[in-house]
Amino acid sequence: MRLALVKALRARGVDVLTALDAGMIDRADIEHLDYAARQGRVLFSFNTKDFYDLHTRYLTAGSSHAGMILARQQVYSVGELMRRILHLMNARSAEDMVDQVEFLSGWG
């Protein structure tokens, strides 16, 4: 995750925990989702295809997660990513996000 985005979101009071902060660097995608689910955290990733597939498998297996926000990498500036994430956060509660995937492309 871009450090500038993390800093900008944190400056606006968003509780951001990066994979580095959590000691999850070089872990498998499923481990990232399991960790986020256990922590009750919405997962953000640029790895749209793999995490969308993982979301589908997760729900099919009867597991639940706190939600995912997916965005294509290198499409948006840091400012645009932040604006879209904040727009999504203002429109969706934590309860609304459970077991859902939101694509930032829909939050322009």
DSSP file (Angstrom, degrees, kcal/mol; ACC not computed):
  #  RESIDUE AA STRUCTURE BP1 BP2  ACC     N-H-->O    O-->H-N    N-H-->O    O-->H-N    TCO  KAPPA ALPHA  PHI   PSI    X-CA   Y-CA   Z-CA
    1    1 A M              0   0    0      0, 0.0     2,-0.2     0, 0.0    17,-0.0   0.000 360.0 360.0 360.0 140.3    0.0    0.0    0.0
    2    2 A R     >  -     0   0    0      1,-0.1     4,-2.2     2,-0.1     3,-0.4  -0.408 360.0-142.0 -65.5 128.7    1.3    3.4   -0.9
    3    3 A L  H  > S+     0   0    0      1,-0.2     4,-2.7     2,-0.2     5,-0.2   0.865 101.3  56.7 -59.1 -38.4    2.8    5.2    2.2
    4    4 A A  H  > S+     0   0    0      1,-0.2     4,-2.2     2,-0.2    -1,-0.2   0.884 107.9  48.0 -62.5 -37.6    1.4    8.5    1.1
    5    5 A L  H  > S+     0   0    0     -3,-0.4     4,-2.7     2,-0.2     5,-0.3   0.922 110.8  50.7 -67.6 -44.2   -2.1    7.0    1.0
    6    6 A V  H  X S+     0   0    0     -4,-2.2     4,-2.6     1,-0.2    -2,-0.2   0.938 112.9  46.0 -58.5 -47.7   -1.6    5.5    4.5
    7    7 A K  H  X S+     0   0    0     -4,-2.7     4,-2.3     1,-0.2    -1,-0.2   0.907 112.7  50.1 -62.9 -42.2   -0.4    8.8    5.9
    8    8 A A  H  X S+     0   0    0     -4,-2.2     4,-0.8    -5,-0.2    -2,-0.2   0.911 113.1  45.5 -65.0 -42.5   -3.3   10.7    4.3
    9    9 A L  H ><>S+     0   0    0     -4,-2.7     5,-2.4     1,-0.2     3,-0.8   0.924 113.1  49.5 -67.2 -43.9   -5.9    8.4    5.6
   10   10 A R  H ><5S+     0   0    0     -4,-2.6     3,-1.9    -5,-0.3    -2,-0.2   0.882 104.9  58.7 -62.2 -37.3   -4.4    8.3    9.1
   11   11 A A  H 3<5S+     0   0    0     -4,-2.3    -1,-0.3     1,-0.3    -2,-0.2   0.750 105.5  51.3 -62.8 -23.0   -4.3   12.1    9.1
   12   12 A R  T <<5S-     0   0    0     -3,-0.8    -1,-0.3    -4,-0.8    -2,-0.2   0.188 127.8 -98.7 -99.7  14.9   -8.1   12.0    8.5
   13   13 A G  T < 5S+     0   0    0     -3,-1.9     2,-0.4     1,-0.3    -3,-0.2   0.587  72.3 148.1  84.7  11.6   -8.7    9.7   11.4
   14   14 A V      < -     0   0    0     -5,-2.4     2,-1.1    -6,-0.1    -1,-0.3  -0.680  50.0-129.0 -83.1 130.3   -8.9    6.4    9.5
   15   15 A D        +     0   0    0     -2,-0.4     2,-0.5     2,-0.0    -1,-0.1  -0.674  37.5 179.0 -79.8  98.2   -7.6    3.4   11.4
   16   16 A V        -     0   0    0     -2,-1.1     2,-0.5   -10,-0.1    -3,-0.0  -0.891  15.4-176.9-108.5 130.3   -5.2    1.9    8.9
   17   17 A L        -     0   0    0     -2,-0.5     2,-0.1     5,-0.0    -2,-0.0  -0.976  15.6-154.6-124.0 114.7   -3.1   -1.2    9.6
   18   18 A T     >  -     0   0    0     -2,-0.5     4,-2.0     1,-0.1     6,-0.2  -0.385  30.1-109.5 -84.5 165.8   -0.7   -2.2    6.8
   19   19 A A  T  4>S+     0   0    0      1,-0.2     5,-3.4     2,-0.2     6,-0.5   0.872 123.0  52.8 -59.5 -36.8    0.6   -5.7    6.1
   20   20 A L  T >45S+     0   0    0      3,-0.2     3,-1.3     1,-0.2    -1,-0.2   0.936 107.4  50.3 -64.0 -46.8    4.0   -4.4    7.3
   21   21 A D  T 345S+     0   0    0      1,-0.3    -2,-0.2     2,-0.1    -1,-0.2   0.869 113.5  46.7 -57.1 -37.8    2.5   -3.1   10.5
   22   22 A A  T 3<5S-     0   0    0     -4,-2.0    -1,-0.3     1,-0.0    -2,-0.2   0.453 113.2-116.4 -87.0  -1.7    0.8   -6.4   11.1
   23   23 A G  T < 5S+     0   0    0     -3,-1.3    -3,-0.2    -4,-0.4    -2,-0.1   0.832  78.7 125.7  70.5  31.4    3.9   -8.5   10.3
   24   24 A M    > < +     0   0    0     -5,-3.4     3,-1.7    -6,-0.2    -4,-0.2   0.311  23.6 134.2-107.5   7.7    2.2  -10.0    7.3
   25   25 A I  T 3  S+     0   0    0     -6,-0.5     3,-0.1     1,-0.3     0, 0.0  -0.319  77.2  14.6 -59.3 140.4    4.7   -9.2    4.5
   26   26 A D  T 3  S+     0   0    0      1,-0.3    -1,-0.3     0, 0.0     2,-0.2   0.638  96.6 132.2  67.6  17.5    5.4  -12.2    2.3
   27   27 A R    <   -     0   0    0     -3,-1.7    -1,-0.3     1,-0.1    -3,-0.1  -0.640  65.0 -94.1 -93.0 158.3    2.4  -14.1    3.6
   28   28 A A    >>  -     0   0    0     -2,-0.2     4,-1.6     1,-0.1     3,-0.6  -0.308  33.7-112.4 -67.7 152.8   -0.2  -15.9    1.4
   29   29 A D  H 3> S+     0   0    0      1,-0.3     4,-2.3     2,-0.2     5,-0.2   0.883 117.4  56.6 -53.8 -42.4   -3.3  -14.0    0.4
   30   30 A I  H 3> S+     0   0    0      1,-0.2     4,-2.8     2,-0.2    -1,-0.3   0.858 104.2  53.5 -61.6 -34.4   -5.5  -16.3    2.4
   31   31 A E  H <> S+     0   0    0     -3,-0.6     4,-2.5     2,-0.2    -1,-0.2   0.884 107.2  51.3 -67.4 -37.2   -3.5  -15.5    5.5
   32   32 A H  H  X S+     0   0    0     -4,-1.6     4,-2.6     2,-0.2    -2,-0.2   0.928 113.1  44.9 -63.3 -44.5   -4.1  -11.8    4.9
   33   33 A L  H  X S+     0   0    0     -4,-2.3     4,-2.8     2,-0.2    -2,-0.2   0.920 112.7  50.4 -67.4 -43.0   -7.8  -12.4    4.6
   34   34 A D  H  X S+     0   0    0     -4,-2.8     4,-2.5     2,-0.2    -2,-0.2   0.919 112.3  48.1 -59.0 -43.5   -7.9  -14.7    7.7
   35   35 A Y  H  X S+     0   0    0     -4,-2.5     4,-2.2     2,-0.2    -2,-0.2   0.945 113.0  46.8 -62.6 -49.3   -6.0  -12.1    9.7
   36   36 A A  H  X>S+     0   0    0     -4,-2.6     5,-2.8     1,-0.2     4,-0.9   0.904 112.5  51.0 -60.5 -41.3   -8.3   -9.2    8.6
   37   37 A A  H ><5S+     0   0    0     -4,-2.8     3,-0.7     1,-0.2    -1,-0.2   0.925 110.7  48.0 -63.1 -44.9  -11.4  -11.4    9.3
   38   38 A R  H 3<5S+     0   0    0     -4,-2.5    -1,-0.2     1,-0.2    -2,-0.2   0.865 115.2  45.7 -62.8 -35.9  -10.1  -12.2   12.8
   39   39 A Q  H 3<5S-     0   0    0     -4,-2.2    -1,-0.2    -5,-0.2    -2,-0.2   0.554 110.3-121.7 -84.3  -8.8   -9.4   -8.6   13.5
   40   40 A G  T <<5 +     0   0    0     -4,-0.9     2,-0.4    -3,-0.7    -3,-0.2   0.834  63.8 145.1  70.1  32.5  -12.7   -7.4   12.1
   41   41 A R      < -     0   0    0     -5,-2.8    25,-0.5    -6,-0.2     2,-0.3  -0.837  54.0-121.9-108.8 140.1  -10.9   -5.2    9.5
   42   42 A V        -     0   0    0     -2,-0.4     2,-0.4    24,-0.2    26,-0.2  -0.626  32.5-132.8 -73.3 133.9  -11.9   -4.4    6.0
   43   43 A L  E     -a   68   0A   0     24,-2.5    26,-3.0    -2,-0.3     2,-0.4  -0.763  17.1-161.8 -93.8 133.3   -9.1   -5.5    3.7
   44   44 A F  E     +a   69   0A   0     -2,-0.4     2,-0.3    24,-0.2    26,-0.2  -0.952  20.1 161.6-113.5 133.8   -7.9   -3.2    0.9
   45   45 A S  E     -a   70   0A   0     24,-2.2    26,-2.0    -2,-0.4    -2,-0.0  -0.999  45.0-151.5-150.9 150.8   -5.9   -4.5   -2.0
   46   46 A F  S    S+     0   0    0     -2,-0.3     2,-1.9    24,-0.2    27,-0.6   0.491  84.3  92.5 -89.3  -8.6   -4.8   -3.7   -5.5
   47   47 A N     >  +     0   0    0      1,-0.2     4,-2.2    25,-0.1     5,-0.3  -0.511  53.6 164.4 -85.5  70.4   -4.8   -7.5   -6.2
   48   48 A T  H  >  +     0   0    0     -2,-1.9     4,-2.3    23,-0.3     5,-0.2   0.897  64.4  45.5 -62.8 -48.4   -8.3   -7.5   -7.5
   49   49 A K  H  > S+     0   0    0     -3,-0.2     4,-2.5     2,-0.2     5,-0.2   0.956 115.6  43.8 -64.7 -51.7   -8.6  -10.8   -9.3
   50   50 A D  H  > S+     0   0    0      1,-0.2     4,-2.3     2,-0.2    -1,-0.2   0.910 117.5  45.0 -63.3 -42.3   -6.9  -13.0   -6.6
   51   51 A F  H  X S+     0   0    0     -4,-2.2     4,-2.4     2,-0.2    -1,-0.2   0.843 111.4  52.0 -74.6 -30.6   -8.8  -11.4   -3.7
   52   52 A Y  H  X S+     0   0    0     -4,-2.3     4,-2.1    -5,-0.3    -2,-0.2   0.928 112.3  46.7 -67.0 -42.2  -12.2  -11.4   -5.5
   53   53 A D  H  X S+     0   0    0     -4,-2.5     4,-2.3    -5,-0.2    -2,-0.2   0.910 112.7  50.1 -61.6 -41.6  -11.6  -15.1   -6.2
   54   54 A L  H  X S+     0   0    0     -4,-2.3     4,-2.8    -5,-0.2    -2,-0.2   0.885 107.0  54.7 -64.7 -39.8  -10.6  -15.6   -2.6
   55   55 A H  H  X S+     0   0    0     -4,-2.4     4,-2.4     2,-0.2     5,-0.2   0.933 109.2  48.1 -57.0 -47.4  -13.7  -13.8   -1.4
   56   56 A T  H  X S+     0   0    0     -4,-2.1     4,-2.2     1,-0.2    -2,-0.2   0.924 114.1  45.3 -62.3 -45.7  -15.9  -16.2   -3.4
   57   57 A R  H  X S+     0   0    0     -4,-2.3     4,-1.9     2,-0.2    -1,-0.2   0.891 111.0  54.9 -64.8 -39.2  -14.1  -19.3   -2.1
   58   58 A Y  H  <>S+     0   0    0     -4,-2.8     5,-2.4     1,-0.2    -2,-0.2   0.942 112.1  41.6 -60.0 -50.7  -14.2  -17.9    1.5
   59   59 A L  H ><5S+     0   0    0     -4,-2.4     3,-1.6     1,-0.2    -1,-0.2   0.886 111.6  55.7 -67.6 -38.3  -18.0  -17.4    1.4
   60   60 A T  H 3<5S+     0   0    0     -4,-2.2    -1,-0.2     1,-0.3    -2,-0.2   0.849 105.2  53.7 -60.9 -34.4  -18.6  -20.7   -0.3
   61   61 A A  T 3<5S-     0   0    0     -4,-1.9    -1,-0.3    -5,-0.2    -2,-0.2   0.465 123.1-107.6 -79.7  -1.3  -16.7  -22.4    2.5
   62   62 A G  T < 5S+     0   0    0     -3,-1.6    -3,-0.2     1,-0.3     2,-0.2   0.575  75.7 134.9  86.6   9.8  -19.0  -20.8    5.0
   63   63 A S      < -     0   0    0     -5,-2.4     2,-0.3    -6,-0.2    -1,-0.3  -0.498  41.2-147.5 -88.0 162.3  -16.4  -18.3    6.3
   64   64 A S        -     0   0    0     -2,-0.2     2,-0.3    -3,-0.1    34,-0.0  -0.955  12.0-172.5-130.4 148.2  -17.1  -14.6    6.9
   65   65 A H        -     0   0    0     -2,-0.3    34,-2.1    32,-0.1    35,-0.2  -0.889  36.3-112.9-135.3 168.8  -15.0  -11.5    6.6
   66   66 A A  S    S-     0   0    0    -25,-0.5   -24,-0.2     1,-0.3     2,-0.1   0.489  74.2 -84.8 -82.4  -3.6  -15.3   -7.9    7.5
   67   67 A G        -     0   0    0    -26,-0.2   -24,-2.5    31,-0.1     2,-0.4  -0.414  36.4-114.5 121.3 163.6  -15.3   -6.8    3.8
   68   68 A M  E     -ab  43 101A   0     32,-2.0    34,-2.6    29,-0.2     2,-0.5  -0.991   8.1-160.1-136.5 144.3  -12.9   -5.9    1.0
   69   69 A I  E     -ab  44 102A   0    -26,-3.0   -24,-2.2    -2,-0.4     2,-0.4  -0.995  21.0-171.2-119.8 122.4  -12.1   -2.8   -1.0
   70   70 A L  E     +ab  45 103A   0     32,-2.8    34,-2.6    -2,-0.5    35,-0.4  -0.921   9.2 172.8-120.1 140.9  -10.4   -3.6   -4.3
   71   71 A A        -     0   0    0    -26,-2.0   -23,-0.3    -2,-0.4     2,-0.2  -0.997  36.1-109.1-143.5 144.7   -8.8   -1.2   -6.7
   72   72 A R    >   -     0   0    0     -2,-0.3     3,-1.0   -25,-0.1     4,-0.5  -0.556  44.5-111.7 -71.9 137.3   -6.8   -1.6   -9.9
   73   73 A Q  T 3  S+     0   0    0    -27,-0.6    -1,-0.1    -2,-0.2   -28,-0.0  -0.406  92.3  11.6 -72.8 145.3   -3.1   -0.6   -9.3
   74   74 A Q  T 3  S+     0   0    0      2,-0.2    -1,-0.2    -2,-0.1     3,-0.1   0.703  99.1 100.7  63.7  24.5   -1.7    2.4  -11.0
   75   75 A V  S <  S+     0   0    0     -3,-1.0     2,-0.3     1,-0.2    -2,-0.1   0.765  77.8  43.2-100.6 -37.2   -5.1    3.7  -12.1
   76   76 A Y  S    S-     0   0    0     -4,-0.5    -2,-0.2     1,-0.0    -1,-0.2  -0.834  77.7-122.0-115.6 147.4   -5.7    6.4   -9.4
   77   77 A S     >  -     0   0    0     -2,-0.3     4,-2.6     1,-0.1     5,-0.2  -0.311  39.1-103.0 -70.7 167.1   -3.5    9.0   -7.9
   78   78 A V  H  > S+     0   0    0      1,-0.2     4,-2.6     2,-0.2     5,-0.2   0.918 124.4  51.6 -59.0 -43.6   -3.1    8.9   -4.1
   79   79 A G  H  > S+     0   0    0      1,-0.2     4,-2.5     2,-0.2    -1,-0.2   0.895 110.7  47.3 -61.2 -41.0   -5.6   11.8   -3.8
   80   80 A E  H  > S+     0   0    0      2,-0.2     4,-2.5     1,-0.2     5,-0.2   0.896 111.2  51.2 -69.5 -40.2   -8.2   10.0   -5.9
   81   81 A L  H  X S+     0   0    0     -4,-2.6     4,-2.7     2,-0.2     5,-0.2   0.945 112.7  46.7 -58.9 -47.6   -7.7    6.8   -3.9
   82   82 A M  H  X S+     0   0    0     -4,-2.6     4,-2.8     1,-0.2     5,-0.2   0.926 111.5  50.5 -61.6 -45.6   -8.2    8.7   -0.7
   83   83 A R  H  X S+     0   0    0     -4,-2.5     4,-2.2     1,-0.2    -1,-0.2   0.921 113.4  45.4 -59.4 -45.0  -11.3   10.5   -2.0
   84   84 A R  H  X S+     0   0    0     -4,-2.5     4,-2.5     2,-0.2    -1,-0.2   0.897 112.9  49.8 -67.6 -40.8  -12.9    7.3   -3.2
   85   85 A I  H  X S+     0   0    0     -4,-2.7     4,-2.8    -5,-0.2    -2,-0.2   0.937 112.7  47.0 -63.3 -45.7  -12.1    5.4    0.0
   86   86 A L  H  X S+     0   0    0     -4,-2.8     4,-2.0     2,-0.2    -2,-0.2   0.889 110.8  52.5 -64.3 -38.2  -13.5    8.2    2.2
   87   87 A H  H  X S+     0   0    0     -4,-2.2     4,-1.2    -5,-0.2    -1,-0.2   0.935 111.7  46.4 -60.5 -46.6  -16.6    8.4   -0.1
   88   88 A L  H >X S+     0   0    0     -4,-2.5     4,-2.2     1,-0.2     3,-0.5   0.921 110.9  52.4 -61.5 -44.9  -17.1    4.7    0.4
   89   89 A M  H 3< S+     0   0    0     -4,-2.8    -1,-0.2     1,-0.2    -2,-0.2   0.851 108.6  50.6 -62.4 -34.2  -16.6    4.9    4.2
   90   90 A N  H 3< S+     0   0    0     -4,-2.0    -1,-0.2     1,-0.2    -2,-0.2   0.749 116.6  41.2 -73.7 -23.1  -19.2    7.7    4.4
   91   91 A A  H << S+     0   0    0     -4,-1.2     2,-0.5    -3,-0.5    -2,-0.2   0.722 113.1  51.5 -96.8 -24.6  -21.7    5.6    2.5
   92   92 A R     <  -     0   0    0     -4,-2.2    -1,-0.2    -5,-0.1     2,-0.1  -0.956  69.2-146.7-122.2 129.1  -21.2    2.1    4.0
   93   93 A S     >  -     0   0    0     -2,-0.5     4,-1.3     1,-0.1    -3,-0.0  -0.369  35.4-103.4 -80.9 168.4  -21.1    1.2    7.7
   94   94 A A  H  > S+     0   0    0      1,-0.2     4,-0.8     2,-0.2     3,-0.3   0.888 125.6  52.9 -58.1 -38.9  -18.9   -1.6    9.0
   95   95 A E  H >4 S+     0   0    0      1,-0.2     3,-0.6     2,-0.2    -1,-0.2   0.876 105.3  54.0 -65.5 -37.1  -22.0   -3.8    9.2
   96   96 A D  H 34 S+     0   0    0      1,-0.2    -1,-0.2     3,-0.0    -2,-0.2   0.796 105.8  54.7 -64.8 -28.2  -22.8   -3.0    5.5
   97   97 A M  H >< S+     0   0    0     -4,-1.3     3,-2.7    -3,-0.3   -29,-0.2   0.682  74.9 121.7 -82.4 -18.9  -19.3   -4.2    4.5
   98   98 A V  T << S-     0   0    0     -4,-0.8   -32,-0.2    -3,-0.6     3,-0.1  -0.230  93.4  -7.8 -54.4 126.0  -19.5   -7.6    6.1
   99   99 A D  T 3  S+     0   0    0    -34,-2.1     2,-0.3     1,-0.2    -1,-0.3   0.630 111.7 121.6  62.0  18.2  -18.9  -10.3    3.4
  100  100 A Q    <   -     0   0    0     -3,-2.7   -32,-2.0   -35,-0.2     2,-0.4  -0.774  52.4-148.6-109.8 155.0  -19.0   -7.6    0.7
  101  101 A V  E     -b   68   0A   0     -2,-0.3     2,-0.5   -34,-0.2   -32,-0.2  -0.991  12.6-168.6-118.7 129.4  -16.6   -6.6   -1.9
  102  102 A E  E     -b   69   0A   0    -34,-2.6   -32,-2.8    -2,-0.4     2,-0.5  -0.976  10.6-149.2-117.3 130.2  -16.5   -3.0   -3.1
  103  103 A F  E >   -b   70   0A   0     -2,-0.5     3,-2.1   -34,-0.2   -32,-0.2  -0.859  12.5-140.9 -96.5 128.3  -14.5   -1.9   -6.2
  104  104 A L  G >  S+     0   0    0    -34,-2.6     3,-2.1    -2,-0.5   -33,-0.1   0.747  96.8  75.5 -61.3 -21.9  -13.2    1.7   -5.9
  105  105 A S  G 3  S+     0   0    0    -35,-0.4     3,-0.4     1,-0.3    -1,-0.3   0.775  92.5  55.1 -60.5 -23.8  -14.0    2.1   -9.6
  106  106 A G  G <  S+     0   0    0     -3,-2.1    -1,-0.3     1,-0.2    -2,-0.2   0.406  96.9  66.7 -87.3   2.3  -17.7    2.4   -8.5
  107  107 A W    <         0   0    0     -3,-2.1    -1,-0.2     1,-0.1   -20,-0.2  -0.217 360.0 360.0-118.8  41.6  -17.0    5.2   -6.1
  108  108 A G              0   0    0     -3,-0.4    -1,-0.1   -21,-0.1    -2,-0.1   0.442 360.0 360.0 -79.9 360.0  -16.0    8.1   -8.4
